[in-house]
Every structure is written in C-alpha cells, then in structure tokens.
Amino acid sequence: MQTREIIKTAIEEIQANNGRTGAITDGSQIVRDLGFTSLDVAELVAVLEMELEVDPFSNGVSLMDVRTYGEFCAVYENARLKQA
C-alpha cells in the first residue's frame, strides 16, 4: 500500500471511530475540515509511525506546520525517502 493510501485509511478509521465523516482531499485541513481534536492528531501520528515505520517529527519537522492531508502525505513521503 502506498503512503498516501495508508494515511487516508488511518484518517478514515479515526473519523469512523469518532462518528465523523468527510471527503479527504489534498487541501483538507485535518482539524478544521475533518474535525480532528488534538488527541485524534496524536493518535494519527502514532498509527502512522507504526504503519510507516518512520517519525518525520523527530527530524526537525514541526507538527504545528502540518495542517492538511496533502502536507501529511508530503512529510511522510519525504521521511520514507530519506530512510530508504
């Protein structure tokens, strides 16, 4: 499964667990558009670290600068490339 698909699936699972839905596009803001709380974002980061086996936020990327689905994808794709 590709990085983008893994991230989208993780977002959809967290949304479903919290009774939320919403179309996910590159411009979708995780908090504002998809209704994530800070705990949801923390869960997302933890799930992605396990699934993708990389933590881009330990290498100087600030979570506060990552707001959209597209930005999450770019950060994780770049981290995976650096890891390879």
Number of C-alpha atoms within 10 A of each C-alpha: 5 8 17 17 11 16 22 15 12 18 24 18 15 18 17 12 10 12 8 13 16 12 8 17 11 13 12 17 19 22 14 11 14 19 15 19 12 11 9 17 16 13 15 17 20 12 17 19 15 10 13 16 13 17 17 21 15 9 8 7 13 11 15 7 9 16 15 20 21 18 17 22 19 16 18 22 18 11 19 16 8 10 10 5
